[in-house]
Amino acid sequence: MINFEEELKKFKPSLDVDEAEGAIYARDLTDVIDILKEMLEETSDSERKQRS
């Protein structure tokens, strides 16, 4: 039978996970909201140019 207390004492987090987490948070990722904002700005700019 597994002794969970002993196993927890042996546990050490993987360095790969910590490194990956840092790399993910360090990147500036574009999400859907950013894309929609950009599309709205382009549409607004186009409409302004057409009015002028």
ChimeraX commands (.cxc) that place a marker at each C-alpha (Angstrom):
marker #1 position 0.00,0.00,0.00 radius 0.5
marker #1 position 1.20,3.54,-0.78 radius 0.5
marker #1 position 2.19,5.74,2.15 radius 0.5
marker #1 position 1.10,9.16,0.92 radius 0.5
marker #1 position 2.88,11.05,3.69 radius 0.5
marker #1 position 6.22,9.50,2.71 radius 0.5
marker #1 position 5.60,10.12,-0.97 radius 0.5
marker #1 position 4.79,13.78,-0.31 radius 0.5
marker #1 position 8.05,14.19,1.59 radius 0.5
marker #1 position 9.95,12.92,-1.49 radius 0.5
marker #1 position 8.09,15.18,-3.90 radius 0.5
marker #1 position 10.12,17.80,-5.75 radius 0.5
marker #1 position 8.50,19.99,-8.43 radius 0.5
marker #1 position 9.76,19.59,-11.94 radius 0.5
marker #1 position 12.03,22.41,-13.09 radius 0.5
marker #1 position 10.57,22.10,-16.59 radius 0.5
marker #1 position 7.16,23.18,-15.32 radius 0.5
marker #1 position 8.60,26.23,-13.58 radius 0.5
marker #1 position 10.58,27.20,-16.68 radius 0.5
marker #1 position 7.55,26.76,-18.91 radius 0.5
marker #1 position 5.41,28.87,-16.62 radius 0.5
marker #1 position 7.93,31.71,-16.76 radius 0.5
marker #1 position 8.12,31.55,-20.54 radius 0.5
marker #1 position 4.34,31.56,-20.90 radius 0.5
marker #1 position 3.86,34.56,-18.62 radius 0.5
marker #1 position 6.72,36.44,-20.27 radius 0.5
marker #1 position 5.11,36.28,-23.74 radius 0.5
marker #1 position 2.64,38.87,-24.86 radius 0.5
marker #1 position -0.03,36.68,-26.41 radius 0.5
marker #1 position -2.74,38.08,-28.64 radius 0.5
marker #1 position -6.18,36.83,-27.73 radius 0.5
marker #1 position -9.57,37.13,-29.41 radius 0.5
marker #1 position -10.40,40.40,-27.63 radius 0.5
marker #1 position -7.20,42.00,-28.96 radius 0.5
marker #1 position -8.08,40.89,-32.48 radius 0.5
marker #1 position -11.63,42.24,-32.19 radius 0.5
marker #1 position -10.38,45.59,-30.88 radius 0.5
marker #1 position -7.98,45.88,-33.81 radius 0.5
marker #1 position -10.74,45.03,-36.28 radius 0.5
marker #1 position -13.04,47.66,-34.75 radius 0.5
marker #1 position -10.30,50.30,-34.92 radius 0.5
marker #1 position -9.64,49.49,-38.58 radius 0.5
marker #1 position -13.35,49.69,-39.35 radius 0.5
marker #1 position -13.67,53.00,-37.55 radius 0.5
marker #1 position -10.66,54.39,-39.40 radius 0.5
marker #1 position -12.09,53.26,-42.74 radius 0.5
marker #1 position -15.43,54.90,-41.99 radius 0.5
marker #1 position -13.75,58.17,-41.01 radius 0.5
marker #1 position -11.75,58.21,-44.25 radius 0.5
marker #1 position -14.88,57.56,-46.31 radius 0.5
marker #1 position -16.68,60.47,-44.63 radius 0.5
marker #1 position -13.86,62.87,-45.39 radius 0.5
marker link #1:1,2 radius 0.2
marker link #1:2,3 radius 0.2
marker link #1:3,4 radius 0.2
marker link #1:4,5 radius 0.2
marker link #1:5,6 radius 0.2
marker link #1:6,7 radius 0.2
marker link #1:7,8 radius 0.2
marker link #1:8,9 radius 0.2
marker link #1:9,10 radius 0.2
marker link #1:10,11 radius 0.2
marker link #1:11,12 radius 0.2
marker link #1:12,13 radius 0.2
marker link #1:13,14 radius 0.2
marker link #1:14,15 radius 0.2
marker link #1:15,16 radius 0.2
marker link #1:16,17 radius 0.2
marker link #1:17,18 radius 0.2
marker link #1:18,19 radius 0.2
marker link #1:19,20 radius 0.2
marker link #1:20,21 radius 0.2
marker link #1:21,22 radius 0.2
marker link #1:22,23 radius 0.2
marker link #1:23,24 radius 0.2
marker link #1:24,25 radius 0.2
marker link #1:25,26 radius 0.2
marker link #1:26,27 radius 0.2
marker link #1:27,28 radius 0.2
marker link #1:28,29 radius 0.2
marker link #1:29,30 radius 0.2
marker link #1:30,31 radius 0.2
marker link #1:31,32 radius 0.2
marker link #1:32,33 radius 0.2
marker link #1:33,34 radius 0.2
marker link #1:34,35 radius 0.2
marker link #1:35,36 radius 0.2
marker link #1:36,37 radius 0.2
marker link #1:37,38 radius 0.2
marker link #1:38,39 radius 0.2
marker link #1:39,40 radius 0.2
marker link #1:40,41 radius 0.2
marker link #1:41,42 radius 0.2
marker link #1:42,43 radius 0.2
marker link #1:43,44 radius 0.2
marker link #1:44,45 radius 0.2
marker link #1:45,46 radius 0.2
marker link #1:46,47 radius 0.2
marker link #1:47,48 radius 0.2
marker link #1:48,49 radius 0.2
marker link #1:49,50 radius 0.2
marker link #1:50,51 radius 0.2
marker link #1:51,52 radius 0.2
view
